Amino acid sequence: MANEIKMNDEHAKPAKKGGIFETRMEVRDYECDIEGIVNNANYLHYLEHTRHLFLKQCGLSFAEMHRKGIDAVVARMTLQYKVPLRCDDEFISRLSIKKEGVRYVFNQDIIRACDNKISLRAKVELVCLIDGKLGRSEEYDAAFNDYFEE
């Protein structure tokens, strides 16, 4: 399923264990640079927005978790830019997740919808801070359980 795209009109909740979450978005003109391609920093916004939608799909609110003193923060990112997105391009933002110790590892792809080419491949590692200290979140573990890759 590495290069195969399943098109959905809305957010998809995958089958149990090792599922894929994806959403569809469109490039806005102000996200492009003078060369007419999406500025590299905007891809980070796409990745983050996808993770926030995923949280909502899992029944969690990023803001509510923060109010409880539980903050999921990015610890490390690896980005591979492949084929650029341009103004008005539609794209699919997809993620899968696995747990490695205290880290949540999101493998995320941004795929140009018109030709199914990968625009960006990312590995995003998050950790939880509980009242400011590195810790494990039972809430996040429970919410993500059905999605974890084995």
Secondary structure, 3 states (H helix, E strand, C coil): CCCCCCCCCCCCCCCCCCCCEEEEEECCHHHECCCCEECHHHHHHHHHHHHHHHHHHCCCCHHHHHHCCEEEEEEEEEEEECCCCECCCEEEEEEEEEEECCEEEEEEEEEECCCCEEEEEEEEEEEEEECCEEECCHHHHHHHCCCECC
